[in-house]
């Protein structure tokens, strides 16, 4: 099953509200960057109280903020390797393009990443330890309304051996989706314009759905298809997003 013309972005539909306080989230699986001897991980510790029922807010920094607002979010960086690791921490740009959340190369900045600071630019983690850092987002008073995207990266670098070789860089990050504006956040919504049954050249049976983002936020769409008739039932089949 293929889902064609998927609405851009990586957020499931649902209204977002402004954050006035935060809660400590349980530990979801942390994004990890692997090396040859283990990995480094990073996870979000704080989330807006108003989004306690939204699983996205436990993985990503998501909020709707008025110009001039300042928020703080704690992040946990972990090291499962067998040796101490020097981990660099920095914000960098991102954008939604061609129906994907795309990371800017290296330390390339954008508007939201310049609003973001981290209280520690680097941490040195002993084997099998973790450390907390705090990210602060300061929205300028003259910030234009709209939705902004960026990343907070944790990066581990391994220099090549003296005889030469490849410099190895592993990084893992937390996505940021920030809506700027007054009042309530833009509504998130979508429509399914069509469902079409077809058969692939390989003979595989396909149901294609054309989905349209009709709201004001980026969307991450997922779903299942169940088929039923008088005596036949099939599914549920997990939707494969994208073309």
Backbone bond lengths (Angstrom), bond angles and torsions (degrees), N, CA, C in turn:
res aa  C-N    CA-C-N  psi(-1)  N-CA   C-N-CA  omega(-1)  CA-C   N-CA-C  phi
1 X - - - 1.439 - - 1.516 108.77 -
2 X 1.326 117.18 134.79 1.451 119.95 -179.29 1.517 109.23 -126.54
3 X 1.291 116.83 141.40 1.456 121.79 -179.13 1.521 107.46 -107.78
4 X 1.337 117.47 109.08 1.454 121.49 -173.71 1.531 110.73 -92.04
5 X 1.340 115.28 154.75 1.463 122.16 176.41 1.520 111.54 51.93
6 X 1.325 115.56 48.21 1.460 120.81 -176.76 1.528 109.99 -66.59
7 X 1.321 117.21 142.40 1.465 120.17 177.74 1.522 109.55 -61.18
8 X 1.336 115.87 141.21 1.467 121.23 -174.00 1.511 110.96 -63.73
9 X 1.346 116.03 144.62 1.456 120.27 167.73 1.498 114.42 113.60
10 X 1.316 114.59 -173.75 1.444 120.83 -174.04 1.516 110.93 -139.99
11 X 1.346 117.66 42.25 1.456 122.52 174.15 1.514 108.57 -128.82
12 X 1.318 117.52 136.30 1.449 120.31 175.13 1.520 108.90 -73.53
13 X 1.324 117.60 155.01 1.452 121.22 -178.46 1.516 110.59 -62.73
14 X 1.313 116.00 147.04 1.459 121.63 178.90 1.506 109.67 150.28
15 X 1.329 116.58 137.68 1.457 119.94 -178.32 1.514 110.86 -69.65
16 X 1.335 115.71 146.35 1.447 122.40 177.15 1.517 108.68 -112.48
17 X 1.322 116.82 147.08 1.452 120.99 179.31 1.503 110.34 -120.42
18 X 1.355 116.65 159.49 1.447 118.98 -178.89 1.504 112.24 -68.37
19 X 1.345 114.67 151.70 1.447 119.68 -177.23 1.516 109.67 -96.79
20 X 1.321 116.38 122.12 1.455 120.63 174.55 1.513 111.22 -109.46
21 X 1.324 117.51 -16.87 1.458 122.04 176.19 1.516 107.68 -153.91
22 X 1.335 115.97 168.82 1.455 119.17 -176.20 1.512 110.27 -126.84
23 X 1.314 115.08 160.20 1.451 121.37 173.96 1.513 108.31 -124.73
24 X 1.325 116.71 157.34 1.460 121.82 175.73 1.511 108.05 -85.69
25 X 1.314 116.35 123.86 1.453 120.18 -174.57 1.522 110.51 -87.48
26 X 1.360 116.96 149.69 1.458 118.42 168.68 1.517 109.23 -63.87
27 X 1.309 116.58 164.70 1.464 119.87 -171.96 1.520 110.75 -86.42
28 X 1.355 117.99 100.99 1.458 119.69 170.82 1.518 109.08 -74.52
29 X 1.325 118.47 167.86 1.465 118.98 177.61 1.516 110.49 -56.39
30 X 1.326 116.72 125.99 1.460 120.93 -176.83 1.513 110.07 -79.51
31 X 1.353 118.03 139.48 1.463 119.21 169.25 1.526 108.97 -58.82
32 X 1.308 116.50 139.70 1.463 119.50 -176.29 1.519 110.65 -131.09
33 X 1.335 115.14 150.68 1.462 122.58 172.77 1.514 107.39 -118.20
34 X 1.315 116.88 122.97 1.461 121.31 -172.85 1.522 111.66 -89.76
35 X 1.312 115.02 144.36 1.459 121.52 166.79 1.522 106.56 -119.42
36 X 1.330 116.79 -174.97 1.457 119.66 -178.12 1.522 112.36 -71.80
37 X 1.339 117.92 -14.80 1.466 120.16 -176.07 1.517 113.35 -122.02
38 X 1.325 119.05 6.39 1.457 121.16 -178.44 1.513 109.84 156.90
39 X 1.324 116.18 -152.42 1.452 117.93 -179.10 1.519 110.91 -152.21
40 X 1.345 114.21 161.42 1.442 120.40 167.08 1.519 107.81 -108.85
41 X 1.316 116.45 149.30 1.454 120.92 -178.84 1.514 110.62 -134.14
42 X 1.320 115.83 160.33 1.457 121.24 175.97 1.519 107.50 -144.18
43 X 1.331 116.25 139.11 1.458 119.86 177.46 1.521 109.63 -143.43
44 X 1.320 114.79 156.20 1.453 122.39 177.89 1.524 109.22 -83.20
45 X 1.336 116.76 130.61 1.467 121.90 -179.86 1.529 111.10 -96.75
46 X 1.334 117.68 -38.45 1.466 122.12 -176.86 1.520 110.92 -105.10
47 X 1.339 115.43 149.30 1.460 122.21 174.70 1.520 108.18 -147.15
48 X 1.339 118.46 154.72 1.462 120.14 177.73 1.518 111.69 -60.50
49 X 1.327 116.80 137.72 1.462 121.33 178.13 1.529 109.98 -57.96
50 X 1.325 116.78 -39.28 1.459 120.32 -177.18 1.520 112.52 -63.80
51 X 1.340 117.18 -17.29 1.460 120.83 -178.37 1.524 112.18 -108.50
52 X 1.328 116.50 25.26 1.476 119.43 -175.53 1.520 112.53 -60.14
53 X 1.334 116.87 -27.25 1.463 119.86 -178.75 1.526 112.51 -90.15
54 X 1.320 117.83 -1.89 1.457 121.91 -176.48 1.529 109.00 -100.51
55 X 1.316 117.10 109.80 1.465 120.79 -177.27 1.527 112.17 -62.91
56 X 1.337 117.81 -24.50 1.459 120.58 178.83 1.517 111.53 -62.02
57 X 1.340 115.68 -38.28 1.465 120.48 -175.60 1.519 112.08 -69.52
58 X 1.324 118.38 -11.35 1.462 121.49 176.29 1.527 111.72 -90.40
59 X 1.321 116.67 -6.84 1.467 120.91 -179.66 1.528 111.85 -115.96
60 X 1.328 116.44 -35.22 1.460 121.80 -176.30 1.517 109.95 -117.99
61 X 1.328 116.73 158.07 1.461 121.24 170.87 1.518 106.84 -86.16
62 X 1.321 115.81 110.00 1.459 122.76 -174.53 1.522 108.12 -127.86
63 X 1.322 117.62 132.72 1.458 119.59 177.67 1.518 110.88 -166.80
64 X 1.319 114.81 163.43 1.463 123.52 170.93 1.517 106.32 -122.23
65 X 1.325 117.41 117.34 1.456 121.79 -170.96 1.517 110.81 -128.64
66 X 1.337 114.68 144.69 1.455 120.46 173.64 1.521 109.63 -80.00
67 X 1.321 119.15 151.72 1.472 120.65 174.79 1.530 110.57 -53.65
68 X 1.332 116.40 139.80 1.450 121.78 -178.95 1.521 114.68 90.48
69 X 1.345 117.97 -2.75 1.462 121.97 -178.07 1.528 110.73 -83.30
70 X 1.332 115.86 147.58 1.462 122.52 175.60 1.523 108.37 -123.63
71 X 1.339 117.71 131.82 1.464 121.43 175.45 1.526 109.10 -127.56
72 X 1.336 115.53 155.90 1.463 122.60 177.76 1.523 108.43 -126.20
73 X 1.322 117.06 138.39 1.459 122.36 176.83 1.526 108.77 -135.14
74 X 1.331 116.09 131.40 1.460 120.22 177.11 1.527 109.95 -89.20
75 X 1.330 114.50 141.20 1.459 122.54 178.47 1.518 108.72 -124.99
76 X 1.330 116.47 144.43 1.461 121.46 177.35 1.524 109.19 -110.11
77 X 1.332 115.84 124.71 1.459 122.30 177.56 1.528 108.00 -107.04
78 X 1.326 117.69 133.94 1.467 120.87 -175.18 1.520 110.99 -129.78
79 X 1.333 115.06 155.44 1.466 123.06 -179.01 1.526 108.82 -132.01
80 X 1.320 117.22 117.16 1.467 120.59 177.70 1.523 112.32 -106.47
81 X 1.327 117.10 7.19 1.463 118.75 179.95 1.532 110.19 -76.14
82 X 1.328 115.74 172.73 1.465 120.82 -177.57 1.523 112.58 -92.24
83 X 1.338 116.61 8.57 1.463 120.02 -179.24 1.527 109.50 -139.22
84 X 1.343 118.16 159.97 1.461 120.33 175.91 1.526 110.47 -60.41
85 X 1.328 115.85 145.06 1.458 120.15 -178.96 1.523 110.47 -128.35
86 X 1.309 115.30 134.33 1.462 122.39 172.97 1.524 107.05 -91.34
87 X 1.333 117.20 115.60 1.460 122.29 -175.52 1.524 108.93 -114.80
88 X 1.321 116.35 119.63 1.463 121.92 176.31 1.527 109.34 -86.70
89 X 1.330 116.51 142.30 1.462 122.51 -178.56 1.530 108.66 -124.87
90 X 1.341 116.72 130.66 1.457 119.08 -178.63 1.530 110.08 -162.90
91 X 1.346 116.77 150.97 1.463 120.12 172.04 1.522 109.99 -88.18
92 X 1.304 116.61 152.94 1.471 121.90 176.52 1.519 108.43 -152.50
93 X 1.310 115.45 166.63 1.453 120.87 -172.87 1.519 113.95 -76.84
94 X 1.317 114.91 164.03 1.466 123.42 173.83 1.526 107.28 -156.56
95 X 1.315 116.01 164.40 1.452 120.56 177.67 1.521 109.55 -154.59
96 X 1.311 115.58 161.57 1.462 120.28 172.24 1.515 107.07 -101.43
97 X 1.323 115.00 118.34 1.449 121.43 -175.46 1.517 108.91 -147.80
98 X 1.326 116.08 137.46 1.470 121.78 -179.22 1.521 110.74 54.20
99 X 1.326 115.77 41.37 1.456 123.18 175.57 1.525 113.29 64.90
100 X 1.347 116.95 26.58 1.458 120.59 179.83 1.519 109.79 -138.35
101 X 1.346 116.05 151.09 1.457 121.64 169.90 1.519 106.24 -83.04
102 X 1.329 116.77 111.23 1.456 120.75 -172.67 1.519 110.33 -113.33
103 X 1.343 116.28 132.70 1.451 122.95 -178.82 1.527 110.09 -84.98
104 X 1.326 116.21 140.08 1.459 120.17 172.90 1.523 108.85 -72.13
105 X 1.327 118.72 148.83 1.468 120.47 -178.76 1.523 111.89 -68.68
106 X 1.339 115.15 140.99 1.459 121.33 174.00 1.515 113.40 55.31
107 X 1.351 116.43 -131.50 1.458 122.90 -178.34 1.525 111.94 -96.22
108 X 1.322 118.30 17.99 1.460 120.96 -177.90 1.521 110.71 -55.29
109 X 1.317 116.85 128.02 1.462 121.78 -175.71 1.522 111.38 -95.07
110 X 1.320 115.50 159.95 1.456 122.01 165.81 1.533 107.34 -138.89
111 X 1.315 117.73 -171.93 1.460 120.27 -173.19 1.528 112.34 -59.74
112 X 1.344 116.60 -49.78 1.460 119.25 -177.88 1.520 111.78 -65.02
113 X 1.311 118.40 -39.24 1.462 119.07 -178.81 1.531 111.40 -65.64
114 X 1.344 117.32 -29.02 1.471 118.77 176.93 1.529 111.37 -74.27
115 X 1.319 117.71 -19.70 1.468 120.89 175.44 1.527 111.60 -82.68
116 X 1.326 116.66 -9.77 1.465 122.07 -171.34 1.529 110.70 -105.36
117 X 1.314 116.32 134.46 1.464 121.58 175.73 1.523 108.54 -133.14
118 X 1.340 115.23 156.95 1.468 121.80 179.65 1.518 107.25 -125.44
119 X 1.325 116.06 135.41 1.474 119.09 -173.63 1.522 113.21 -67.88
120 X 1.328 118.04 -17.31 1.459 121.75 176.39 1.521 107.64 -135.03
121 X 1.324 115.84 124.12 1.464 120.17 -179.11 1.521 112.21 -81.30
122 X 1.331 116.94 -13.93 1.458 120.57 178.37 1.516 109.44 -157.49
123 X 1.316 115.63 152.59 1.461 122.09 173.80 1.517 107.97 -134.47
124 X 1.312 116.87 146.39 1.460 122.33 172.72 1.521 107.15 -110.73
125 X 1.313 115.65 114.28 1.461 121.55 -174.39 1.520 110.46 -106.36
126 X 1.325 115.60 127.90 1.457 120.36 172.68 1.527 109.30 -67.90
127 X 1.326 118.37 164.21 1.466 119.89 179.32 1.527 111.58 -55.63
128 X 1.317 116.23 135.42 1.463 123.98 175.09 1.533 111.71 57.05
129 X 1.324 116.49 44.58 1.461 121.56 175.72 1.516 109.53 -128.37
130 X 1.326 115.59 171.64 1.457 121.47 179.75 1.515 109.24 -143.92
131 X 1.325 116.68 161.30 1.465 121.22 -177.26 1.520 109.23 -147.54
132 X 1.348 116.38 148.89 1.458 122.53 178.18 1.526 110.46 -97.82
133 X 1.322 116.03 138.53 1.461 122.29 171.60 1.526 107.35 -130.61
134 X 1.329 116.19 162.78 1.465 120.92 -178.19 1.517 110.32 -121.21
135 X 1.321 115.34 128.41 1.464 121.84 174.26 1.527 108.48 -101.41
136 X 1.317 115.97 135.79 1.460 122.25 178.81 1.518 109.07 -119.96
137 X 1.331 115.89 130.70 1.463 121.47 176.04 1.519 107.48 -113.62
138 X 1.331 116.30 120.37 1.458 122.63 179.12 1.522 108.31 -113.62
139 X 1.314 116.07 107.55 1.467 120.57 -178.73 1.529 108.39 -82.82
140 X 1.322 118.81 122.56 1.464 120.17 179.77 1.527 111.99 -59.98
141 X 1.312 115.60 151.58 1.464 120.35 -179.70 1.520 111.65 -66.14
142 X 1.335 117.12 -23.81 1.463 120.00 -179.93 1.522 112.30 -103.59
143 X 1.346 116.82 18.81 1.469 120.00 -179.17 1.529 110.45 -63.41
144 X 1.320 115.63 135.49 1.465 120.75 178.85 1.524 109.74 -74.96
145 X 1.334 117.67 145.02 1.467 119.93 178.03 1.523 111.49 -65.63
146 X 1.326 115.36 151.29 1.456 120.33 179.23 1.511 110.49 143.04
147 X 1.326 115.94 178.88 1.459 121.17 -178.51 1.527 109.32 -103.89
148 X 1.335 115.38 139.07 1.463 122.42 -176.39 1.527 109.15 -127.32
149 X 1.345 116.26 151.42 1.455 122.19 -177.06 1.530 110.08 -134.18
150 X 1.314 116.68 142.19 1.463 120.80 173.44 1.518 108.25 -161.82
151 X 1.343 115.43 -174.09 1.460 122.70 -178.55 1.521 109.70 -133.44
152 X 1.336 116.01 151.96 1.458 122.20 163.88 1.520 106.33 -114.04
153 X 1.342 115.95 118.65 1.461 121.73 -172.80 1.529 111.74 -104.45
154 X 1.321 115.05 143.41 1.467 123.25 164.80 1.521 105.82 -113.46
155 X 1.339 116.82 124.20 1.463 120.80 -170.40 1.521 111.43 -127.53
156 X 1.310 115.54 133.85 1.461 123.24 178.10 1.529 107.73 -118.39
157 X 1.327 117.35 127.23 1.463 122.06 -176.30 1.521 110.36 -119.74
158 X 1.309 116.33 136.66 1.464 122.31 177.02 1.527 108.08 -122.59
159 X 1.334 116.57 115.73 1.455 120.97 -179.14 1.524 111.06 -71.08
160 X 1.341 117.34 153.67 1.470 120.05 178.98 1.522 110.87 -67.72
161 X 1.323 117.56 156.37 1.466 120.31 177.45 1.519 111.21 -64.18
162 X 1.341 118.16 162.81 1.472 121.10 -177.94 1.515 113.87 -53.77
163 X 1.316 118.13 -33.16 1.456 120.86 -178.86 1.509 114.32 -76.39
164 X 1.341 117.03 -1.64 1.455 119.97 -178.73 1.515 111.66 105.03
165 X 1.301 115.71 163.68 1.460 120.94 -179.07 1.513 110.19 150.48
166 X 1.306 115.73 -156.20 1.460 121.98 -174.80 1.523 109.79 -106.86
167 X 1.319 116.38 133.66 1.463 121.53 173.57 1.525 108.49 -77.92
168 X 1.314 116.45 122.50 1.463 121.53 -174.36 1.527 109.89 -97.99
169 X 1.329 117.11 125.98 1.455 122.67 178.11 1.522 108.46 -123.58
170 X 1.319 116.20 123.32 1.458 122.06 174.99 1.528 107.45 -119.12
171 X 1.317 116.88 131.26 1.461 118.94 177.56 1.517 110.12 -142.05
172 X 1.318 114.31 153.52 1.454 121.55 -179.46 1.512 106.85 -144.32
173 X 1.323 118.11 147.77 1.455 118.53 -171.52 1.509 115.19 -145.09
174 X 1.331 113.95 171.17 1.453 124.19 175.34 1.522 107.67 -110.64
175 X 1.303 117.27 127.51 1.456 120.87 178.80 1.528 110.92 -76.83
176 X 1.331 115.57 151.19 1.459 122.01 177.72 1.527 108.75 -126.12
177 X 1.340 115.57 128.23 1.460 123.02 175.27 1.523 106.31 -124.62
178 X 1.317 117.87 107.21 1.453 121.57 -175.06 1.523 109.86 -122.29
179 X 1.331 115.44 120.56 1.451 121.77 174.46 1.525 108.26 -97.83
180 X 1.326 117.18 129.95 1.463 122.56 -179.99 1.520 109.07 -109.98
181 X 1.337 115.57 131.15 1.460 120.14 177.79 1.507 110.86 162.91
182 X 1.308 116.42 166.48 1.451 120.76 177.95 1.512 111.90 -88.20
183 X 1.337 115.92 166.93 1.460 120.97 176.54 1.505 112.80 68.59
184 X 1.325 115.38 -153.30 1.454 121.37 -179.17 1.527 110.70 -73.25
185 X 1.318 117.57 153.87 1.466 120.31 179.11 1.518 111.31 -67.76
186 X 1.334 117.36 157.54 1.469 119.65 175.49 1.520 110.42 -60.09
187 X 1.304 115.33 142.59 1.466 119.57 179.38 1.520 110.48 -70.61
188 X 1.319 116.10 146.52 1.465 122.32 174.98 1.526 108.19 -106.51
189 X 1.316 116.65 130.56 1.459 119.41 -177.69 1.522 108.92 -161.21
190 X 1.331 116.36 161.38 1.458 121.44 176.62 1.514 109.43 -154.93
191 X 1.313 116.01 162.55 1.453 122.00 174.88 1.522 109.22 -127.89
192 X 1.313 116.31 151.25 1.471 122.33 171.04 1.517 106.36 -100.06
193 X 1.328 116.48 107.80 1.456 120.67 -173.86 1.520 112.87 -77.72
194 X 1.335 116.86 -31.65 1.458 118.35 -177.98 1.518 110.53 -159.03
195 X 1.325 115.35 153.34 1.468 123.69 170.96 1.525 106.51 -128.15
196 X 1.330 116.82 124.51 1.454 120.81 -174.99 1.517 110.07 -127.90
197 X 1.330 116.81 126.46 1.463 121.33 175.60 1.518 109.21 -88.38
198 X 1.321 117.54 137.00 1.459 122.01 179.93 1.524 109.18 -155.53
199 X 1.316 115.64 177.42 1.450 121.24 179.23 1.529 108.70 -129.25
200 X 1.311 116.37 130.46 1.458 121.61 -179.87 1.529 109.46 -71.96
201 X 1.346 117.83 161.48 1.473 120.48 177.61 1.523 112.41 -56.89
202 X 1.330 117.50 -25.84 1.456 120.93 178.76 1.515 112.72 -80.09
203 X 1.346 116.16 -5.78 1.455 119.97 -177.90 1.517 113.80 97.13
204 X 1.316 117.63 -7.93 1.458 121.08 179.83 1.524 110.42 -65.92
205 X 1.325 116.77 137.34 1.457 121.48 177.91 1.527 109.54 -84.02
206 X 1.331 116.20 133.97 1.459 122.30 -172.62 1.520 109.59 -131.82
207 X 1.313 116.06 141.15 1.459 122.20 166.21 1.521 106.79 -117.61
208 X 1.330 117.19 116.51 1.458 121.91 -179.02 1.517 109.51 -100.75
209 X 1.328 116.53 135.58 1.462 122.15 178.29 1.513 109.19 -117.78
210 X 1.317 116.97 132.52 1.467 121.28 172.56 1.520 107.51 -99.17
211 X 1.326 116.35 117.98 1.457 122.40 -174.57 1.516 108.83 -114.77
212 X 1.329 116.50 137.38 1.458 121.92 -178.98 1.529 110.22 -120.62
213 X 1.328 116.30 130.57 1.459 121.56 175.36 1.525 107.95 -81.02
214 X 1.336 117.46 111.83 1.465 121.86 -178.04 1.526 112.02 -106.34
215 X 1.340 117.38 5.38 1.455 120.82 -178.68 1.512 112.58 -104.84
216 X 1.338 114.75 -166.14 1.446 121.02 -176.06 1.504 115.03 -109.02
217 X 1.334 118.37 11.68 1.459 122.11 178.31 1.519 110.40 -126.45
218 X 1.342 114.98 156.79 1.464 118.87 172.66 1.523 109.41 -65.64
219 X 1.314 117.09 149.92 1.460 122.05 -175.74 1.513 111.48 -124.39
220 X 1.324 115.22 145.51 1.457 122.44 168.28 1.516 105.49 -118.50
221 X 1.305 116.40 107.85 1.452 120.64 -173.72 1.523 110.63 -99.16
222 X 1.316 115.07 133.22 1.460 121.16 173.12 1.515 107.20 -137.29
223 X 1.305 117.29 165.02 1.453 118.08 -179.16 1.519 113.09 179.50
224 X 1.313 114.57 -179.78 1.453 123.06 178.15 1.517 109.07 -137.39
225 X 1.313 115.71 152.18 1.457 122.22 176.15 1.519 109.13 -119.12
226 X 1.315 115.97 127.46 1.468 121.60 174.86 1.528 108.06 -120.57
227 X 1.313 116.15 136.17 1.459 122.28 -179.37 1.516 109.08 -115.33
228 X 1.335 116.18 138.26 1.469 119.26 179.82 1.522 109.93 -147.24
229 X 1.319 114.76 147.95 1.457 122.29 176.29 1.517 109.06 -139.76
230 X 1.311 116.02 -161.21 1.456 119.23 -178.08 1.521 111.93 -61.43
231 X 1.337 116.07 -42.22 1.464 118.59 -177.39 1.526 112.57 -133.70
232 X 1.334 116.93 1.57 1.455 120.83 -176.85 1.527 110.35 -118.24
233 X 1.318 115.04 140.72 1.460 120.80 177.19 1.530 108.35 -140.02
234 X 1.317 116.87 143.30 1.463 121.25 178.74 1.524 109.04 -145.43
235 X 1.319 114.67 146.44 1.470 119.58 178.68 1.524 111.38 99.15
236 X 1.342 115.75 -172.68 1.467 125.54 8.10 1.529 112.89 -76.23
237 X 1.342 114.68 144.60 1.463 122.48 175.72 1.529 108.05 -105.33
238 X 1.316 116.12 134.21 1.466 120.53 179.13 1.526 110.10 -75.58
239 X 1.322 115.21 132.29 1.467 120.42 179.66 1.517 109.92 -69.91
240 X 1.325 116.31 135.21 1.461 122.22 172.24 1.521 107.46 -99.65
241 X 1.329 117.32 112.53 1.451 120.01 -174.19 1.520 111.11 -80.87
242 X 1.320 114.83 154.15 1.457 121.13 179.19 1.499 111.79 91.14
243 X 1.312 116.18 173.61 1.468 120.36 -178.47 1.525 108.86 -105.13
